[in-house]
Amino acid sequence: MTYRIGIWRFCAWFIGLSIGLPLLFEALRSFAGLDLASSGASILPMMIASMQEGSAFARTERRRPGNAEAWRFAVSLTALGAGLTVVTATASVLLVPSAMALAAGMSVGAVAMIAGVVIVLYLGLARIFFGLGARSRMKVIEQDPADGER
């Protein structure tokens, strides 16, 4: 059996969290006075979507990925996550006036440096959380071998 990344599943988790978390944080700030927004929240979509893919891998393959295999998936998830980040960032700049003002003041070098840092960060997160998702699912499968069987 050869596992293939669930592109639509990853995109749904990533985009859903990329849009949903800021809305949730804004609602909490407005209604409860809690300000949970931080730059750290921007990495949550990659962490959670990668963990879900690792879990799906273990559920399908009934094993944890090998190191080289996990890195291969991490590279693919990083490319997909970076592409989705470009799409969501572009949409933000076009739809949110304050984001447009911020982007207008940035040089090409600054954007390139930020993109490089994000890609390296995404690669590390994808590798770690893909493996964690697979490991967590395998623990469940060991306790209940019927888990995830079709």
C-alpha positions in Angstrom: 0.0 0.0 0.0 1.4 3.4 -1.0 0.2 6.4 1.0 -0.5 9.6 -0.7 -1.0 12.9 1.0 -4.6 13.9 1.4 -4.2 17.2 -0.4 -7.8 18.3 0.1 -7.8 17.2 3.8 -4.6 19.1 4.4 -5.9 22.2 2.6 -9.1 22.1 4.5 -7.3 21.9 7.9 -4.7 24.5 6.9 -7.1 27.1 5.4 -9.8 26.5 8.0 -7.4 27.2 10.8 -5.7 30.1 9.0 -9.1 31.8 8.7 -10.9 30.4 11.7 -8.2 31.1 14.4 -8.0 34.9 13.8 -11.8 35.0 13.8 -11.9 33.1 17.0 -9.2 35.3 18.6 -11.0 38.4 17.5 -14.3 37.1 18.9 -12.7 36.3 22.2 -11.0 39.7 22.3 -14.3 41.5 21.6 -16.6 39.5 23.8 -14.5 38.3 26.7 -11.6 40.8 26.7 -9.1 38.0 26.1 -6.3 38.8 23.7 -4.9 35.5 22.6 -3.6 36.6 19.2 0.2 36.3 18.7 2.6 35.6 16.0 2.9 32.0 17.4 -0.7 31.5 16.3 0.4 31.7 12.7 2.2 28.3 13.0 -0.8 26.4 14.4 -2.3 25.6 11.0 0.9 23.9 9.8 1.2 22.0 13.1 -2.3 20.7 13.2 -2.7 20.0 9.5 0.7 18.1 9.5 -0.4 16.1 12.6 -3.7 15.1 10.9 -1.7 13.9 7.9 0.6 11.8 10.1 -2.4 10.3 11.8 -4.0 9.5 8.4 -0.7 7.9 7.3 -0.7 5.6 10.3 -4.4 4.8 10.0 -3.9 3.8 6.3 -0.4 2.1 6.5 -0.8 0.7 10.0 2.8 1.7 10.8 4.9 4.7 11.6 6.8 6.3 8.7 10.5 5.8 8.4 12.8 8.8 8.8 13.4 9.3 5.1 9.8 8.8 4.3 8.7 11.3 7.0 11.2 13.9 5.6 9.7 13.3 2.1 6.2 14.0 3.4 7.5 17.0 5.3 8.9 18.6 2.2 5.6 18.0 0.3 3.6 19.4 3.2 5.9 22.4 3.4 5.5 23.2 -0.2 1.7 22.9 0.1 1.6 25.0 3.3 3.9 27.7 1.8 1.7 27.9 -1.3 -1.5 28.2 0.8 0.2 30.8 3.0 0.9 32.9 -0.2 -2.7 32.6 -1.2 -4.1 33.5 2.2 -1.6 36.4 2.6 -2.4 37.7 -0.8 -6.1 37.5 0.0 -5.5 39.4 3.3 -3.5 42.1 1.6 -6.3 42.6 -1.0 -9.2 42.4 1.4 -7.9 44.0 4.6 -6.9 47.7 4.3 -4.5 47.6 7.3 -2.7 44.6 5.8 -2.4 46.4 2.5 -0.8 49.4 4.3 1.7 47.1 6.1 2.6 45.2 2.9 3.1 48.5 1.0 5.8 49.5 3.4 7.8 46.3 3.1 10.8 45.9 0.8 11.3 42.9 -1.5 14.3 41.8 0.6 12.2 41.9 3.8 9.5 39.8 2.1 12.1 37.3 0.8 13.7 37.0 4.3 10.3 36.4 5.9 9.4 33.8 3.3 12.7 32.0 3.9 12.2 31.9 7.6 8.6 30.7 7.2 9.7 27.9 4.8 12.4 26.6 7.2 10.0 26.8 10.1 7.3 25.0 8.2 9.7 22.2 7.2 10.7 21.6 10.8 7.1 21.8 12.0 5.9 19.5 9.3 8.5 16.9 10.1 7.9 16.9 13.8 4.1 17.0 13.7 3.7 14.5 10.9 5.7 12.1 13.0 3.8 13.0 16.2 0.5 12.4 14.4 1.6 9.0 13.2 2.9 8.0 16.6 -0.3 9.1 18.4 -2.4 7.1 15.9 -0.3 4.0 16.3 -0.7 4.1 20.1 -4.5 4.1 19.5 -4.2 1.3 17.0 -2.1 -0.8 19.4 -4.9 -0.4 22.0 -7.7 -1.1 19.5 -6.4 -2.9 16.4 -9.8 -2.3 14.6 -9.3 1.5 14.8 -9.4 3.0 11.3 -10.0 -0.2 9.5 -12.3 0.1 6.5 
